[in-house]
Amino acid sequence: MSKTQCDAAGLDKYAVGRLLRNGTWTRVTRCVYDTDPVPVERRRRDDYHDHVRRRAAWIGMLAVPDGIATGVCALALHGLAGLPARLVPEAARPQGKDVAVSDGVVLRRYTPFPVERYRGRRIAALPHALAQALPHLTRDEAVAVLSNALHEGHLDAGGMQRVRELVRGRRGAAAVHGWFGLVEARDASPAETATRLSCIDQGVPPDGQQVTFTSDGVFLGRVDFVWRLPDGRYLVVEIDGRAFHSGAAMLADDSLRQNGLVGTDRLIVLRFPATRSLADGGVGQEIAERLASLHWKPNPLHQAPVTLPLPLPVPLPSSRRRAP
């Protein structure tokens, strides 16, 4: 909450002071208060990281009079995935007007750009927010954000071209333009983007992505990444993210799906937690080492379902076999 909002709610400086002293509110920066008494680092919620990013965006908008969320803060409010875990609050003023801002808040000075309404405030329209943010992101973050924008339908090919045009001429644009060729709409999560880029860096780009396997017309599963091996088998890599692979029902479904896939004896399945894929590039190195031991050579797959032979029958335990 900002001081302006406090004034509108009839809370004078003495009332605000009491709320601060008893710990009900905390001062975030000059004239901006957090009304949640639980410290940020101790909050427990499924969308914790998104909550922290949105909080940073609101701090920027509230700390800057008439503040417009820009760059990464605007992207957080647009709901894009792949952003850094912690954002520096940033905002711009209409027509680029200068104003004194609090410590820890960045005032951006951009030429006029389109805005959208967001809960009574204004944020940069998505293509412009992307162009503002990309030069301040790492390669992996930028590719993850752009891939997410395509995957979720926030942008189409024309919109992506528009972002490229808007980036041109900005500081750091040369590096950013080299990243657009790595964007992939089939990346279903930032963890998948990180895995794919790690594999590319290791010289083992996937032969297929989001590939469906069937056997005698029966759906076995759709997998994240596939490499076709010289002996007719396939190396499959699955990235397990909390949002999509948690809970007893989901774990049971994953087990059934994996059992159906490996039951054909034609697939080698590797699974990695999303946290590890996002943490470092070690996943790509491990996959590359496994592929080297299997004598893999690049052999891209088309997107049609891959048909496997019928699974081999699973023998019953000896105690359950019928007597001769």
VENLIN-V803625 format. One record per pair of residues at least 6 apart in sequence whose ideal C-beta (glycine too) atoms are under 8 Angstrom apart, sorted by the first residue. I is the first residue (numbers start at 1). J is the second residue. D is the distance in whole Angstrom. If there is no record, write none. Layout:
I|J|D, I|J|D
This chain:
1|25|8, 1|32|7, 1|33|5, 1|34|8, 1|35|6, 1|62|7, 2|31|6, 2|32|6, 2|33|8, 2|62|4, 2|63|8, 3|16|8, 3|31|4, 3|32|8, 4|31|8, 5|62|8, 6|12|8, 6|15|8, 6|16|6, 6|33|7, 11|19|8, 16|25|7, 16|33|7, 19|25|4, 19|33|8, 20|26|7, 20|27|6, 20|33|7, 23|37|6, 24|35|8, 24|37|5, 25|33|5, 25|34|7, 25|35|5, 25|37|7, 26|33|7, 26|34|5, 26|37|8, 26|39|8, 27|33|6, 27|34|8, 28|34|5, 28|59|6, 29|59|6, 29|63|5, 29|89|8, 29|102|4, 29|103|7, 29|104|6, 29|105|6, 30|63|7, 30|102|4, 30|103|8, 31|62|8, 31|63|7, 31|102|7, 32|59|6, 32|62|5, 32|63|5, 32|102|7, 34|40|8, 34|55|8, 36|43|7, 40|52|6, 40|55|7, 43|51|7, 45|51|6, 49|85|6, 50|76|7, 50|79|8, 52|85|7, 52|86|7, 52|87|8, 53|72|8, 53|73|8, 53|76|4, 53|83|6, 53|85|8, 53|86|8, 53|87|5, 54|76|5, 54|77|6, 56|73|6, 56|76|7, 56|86|7, 56|87|4, 56|88|7, 56|89|5, 57|69|5, 57|73|4, 57|74|7, 57|76|5, 57|77|5, 57|87|7, 57|89|7, 57|123|8, 59|89|4, 59|104|8, 59|105|7, 60|67|6, 60|69|6, 60|73|5, 60|89|3, 60|90|5, 60|91|4, 60|105|6, 60|106|7, 61|67|4, 61|68|7, 61|69|5, 61|73|8, 61|91|5, 61|121|5, 63|89|7, 63|91|7, 63|101|6, 63|102|5, 63|105|4, 64|91|4, 64|92|8, 64|93|6, 64|99|6, 64|101|6, 64|105|7, 64|107|6, 65|93|7, 65|99|6, 66|93|6, 66|94|6, 67|91|4, 67|92|7, 67|93|7, 67|121|8, 68|91|6, 68|92|5, 68|93|7, 68|94|7, 68|115|6, 68|121|8, 68|122|5, 68|123|7, 68|124|7, 69|77|6, 69|90|8, 69|91|6, 69|118|7, 69|121|7, 69|122|7, 69|123|4, 69|124|7, 69|129|8, 70|90|6, 70|91|6, 70|92|5, 70|108|5, 70|110|7, 70|123|8, 70|124|5, 70|129|7, 70|132|5, 71|90|6, 71|108|7, 71|124|7, 71|129|6, 71|132|4, 71|133|4, 71|136|6, 72|83|6, 72|84|7, 72|87|5, 72|88|8, 72|90|7, 72|133|5, 72|136|7, 72|137|7, 73|87|6, 73|89|6, 73|90|5, 73|91|7, 73|123|8, 74|123|4, 74|124|4, 74|126|8, 74|129|4, 74|132|7, 74|133|8, 75|83|6, 75|126|8, 75|129|5, 75|130|7, 75|133|6, 75|145|6, 76|83|6, 76|87|6, 77|118|5, 77|123|5, 78|123|7, 78|126|5, 78|129|7, 78|154|7, 79|152|8, 80|145|5, 80|148|5, 80|149|6, 80|152|8, 80|154|7, 81|144|7, 81|145|7, 81|148|4, 81|189|7, 81|190|5, 82|141|6, 82|143|8, 82|144|3, 82|145|4, 82|147|7, 82|148|5, 82|190|4, 82|193|7, 83|137|8, 83|141|7, 83|145|6, 84|137|7, 84|141|6, 88|104|7, 88|105|8, 88|106|6, 89|104|7, 89|105|5, 89|106|7, 90|105|7, 90|106|4, 90|107|8, 90|108|6, 91|105|7, 91|106|8, 91|107|7, 91|108|7, 92|107|7, 92|108|4, 92|109|7, 92|110|6, 92|124|8, 93|99|6, 93|107|7, 95|112|7, 96|109|5, 96|110|7, 96|111|7, 96|112|8, 98|107|8, 98|109|8, 99|107|7, 101|107|5, 108|132|7, 110|132|7, 113|124|6, 113|125|7, 113|128|4, 113|132|8, 114|124|8, 114|125|4, 114|128|6, 115|122|4, 115|123|6, 115|124|6, 115|125|6, 116|122|7, 116|123|6, 116|124|8, 116|125|5, 116|126|8, 123|129|7, 124|132|6, 126|149|7, 126|154|6, 126|155|7, 126|159|8, 127|155|8, 127|159|6, 127|162|5, 127|163|5, 127|166|6, 128|166|6, 130|145|7, 130|146|7, 130|149|7, 130|163|5, 130|166|8, 131|163|6, 131|166|4, 131|167|5, 131|170|7, 133|145|7, 134|142|5, 134|145|8, 134|146|8, 134|163|8, 134|167|6, 134|172|8, 134|176|5, 134|179|8, 135|167|7, 135|170|5, 135|171|6, 135|172|4, 135|173|7, 135|175|8, 135|176|6, 136|172|8, 137|145|7, 139|175|8, 139|179|5, 139|182|8, 139|197|8, 140|193|7, 140|194|6, 140|197|6, 142|176|7, 142|179|5, 143|179|5, 143|182|5, 143|183|6, 143|184|8, 143|193|6, 143|197|6, 144|187|7, 144|190|4, 144|193|4, 144|194|7, 146|155|8, 146|160|7, 146|163|8, 146|179|8, 146|180|7, 146|183|4, 147|183|5, 147|184|5, 147|185|7, 147|187|4, 147|193|5, 148|154|8, 148|187|7, 148|190|7, 148|193|8, 149|155|4, 149|159|8, 149|160|8, 150|156|8, 150|160|7, 150|183|7, 150|184|8, 150|185|4, 151|185|5, 151|186|7, 151|187|6, 151|188|6, 155|163|7, 160|180|7, 160|183|7, 164|177|7, 164|180|6, 167|173|5, 167|176|5, 167|177|7, 168|177|8, 170|176|8, 182|197|7, 182|200|7, 184|193|7, 184|196|7, 184|209|7, 186|209|5, 186|210|5, 187|193|4, 187|196|6, 187|209|8, 188|210|7, 188|224|7, 188|244|8, 189|239|7, 189|241|5, 189|243|8, 189|244|7, 189|274|7, 190|278|7, 191|239|5, 191|241|5, 191|274|4, 191|275|8, 191|277|4, 191|278|5, 192|224|6, 192|225|8, 192|239|5, 192|277|8, 194|277|5, 194|278|5, 194|283|8, 195|224|8, 195|225|7, 195|237|7, 195|239|6, 195|272|7, 195|277|5, 195|283|5, 195|284|7, 196|205|8, 196|206|7, 196|209|7, 196|225|7, 197|284|8, 198|277|7, 198|281|4, 198|282|8, 198|283|5, 198|284|3, 198|285|8, 198|287|8, 199|205|6, 199|206|6, 199|225|7, 199|283|8, 199|284|4, 199|287|6, 199|288|7, 200|284|8, 201|281|6, 201|284|6, 202|281|8, 202|284|4, 202|285|6, 202|287|7, 202|288|4, 203|288|7, 204|227|7, 204|284|7, 204|287|6, 204|288|5, 204|291|5, 204|296|7, 205|298|7, 206|225|4, 206|226|6, 206|227|6, 206|237|8, 207|226|6, 207|227|5, 207|228|5, 207|298|7, 207|299|5, 207|300|5, 207|301|5, 208|225|7, 208|226|4, 208|227|8, 208|228|8, 208|300|7, 208|301|4, 208|303|8, 208|306|8, 209|224|7, 209|225|6, 209|226|7, 210|222|6, 210|223|8, 210|224|7, 211|222|7, 211|223|6, 211|226|5, 211|301|6, 211|303|8, 211|305|8, 211|306|6, 212|219|7, 212|221|8, 212|222|5, 212|305|4, 212|306|7, 213|219|8, 213|220|4, 213|221|6, 213|222|8, 213|223|7, 213|261|6, 213|267|7, 213|305|7, 213|306|5, 213|307|8, 213|308|6, 214|220|6, 214|305|5, 214|306|7, 214|307|5, 214|308|7, 215|260|8, 215|264|6, 215|307|7, 215|308|5, 215|309|7, 215|310|6, 215|311|6, 216|310|5, 220|257|7, 220|260|4, 220|261|5, 220|264|8, 220|308|7, 221|257|4, 221|258|7, 221|260|6, 221|261|5, 223|236|5, 223|237|8, 223|238|6, 223|261|7, 223|269|8, 224|236|8, 224|237|6, 224|238|5, 224|239|5, 225|236|7, 225|237|4, 225|238|8, 226|234|5, 226|235|7, 226|236|6, 226|237|8, 226|301|6, 226|306|8, 227|234|7, 227|235|4, 227|287|8, 227|291|6, 227|296|6, 227|299|8, 228|234|6, 228|296|8, 228|299|5, 228|301|6, 229|235|6, 229|268|8, 229|294|5, 229|295|7, 229|296|6, 230|294|8, 230|295|6, 230|296|7, 230|297|7, 231|294|8, 232|266|7, 233|266|5, 233|267|7, 233|268|6, 233|294|8, 234|266|6, 234|267|5, 234|268|7, 234|306|7, 235|267|8, 235|268|5, 235|270|7, 235|287|8, 235|290|7, 235|291|6, 235|294|7, 235|296|7, 236|261|7, 236|267|5, 236|268|7, 236|269|5, 236|270|7, 237|269|8, 237|270|5, 237|271|8, 237|272|7, 237|287|6, 238|258|8, 238|269|7, 238|270|7, 238|271|5, 238|272|8, 239|271|8, 239|272|6, 239|273|8, 239|274|6, 239|277|6, 240|254|8, 240|271|6, 240|272|7, 240|273|5, 240|274|6, 241|273|8, 241|274|4, 242|274|7, 244|250|7, 245|251|7, 245|254|6, 258|269|6, 258|271|8, 260|311|7, 261|267|5, 261|269|6, 262|269|6, 263|311|4, 263|312|7, 263|314|7, 264|308|5, 264|309|6, 264|310|8, 264|311|5, 264|312|7, 265|311|8, 265|312|6, 266|308|5, 266|309|7, 267|308|8, 268|290|8, 268|294|8, 270|286|8, 270|287|7, 270|290|7, 272|283|5, 276|282|7, 276|283|6, 277|283|5, 315|321|8
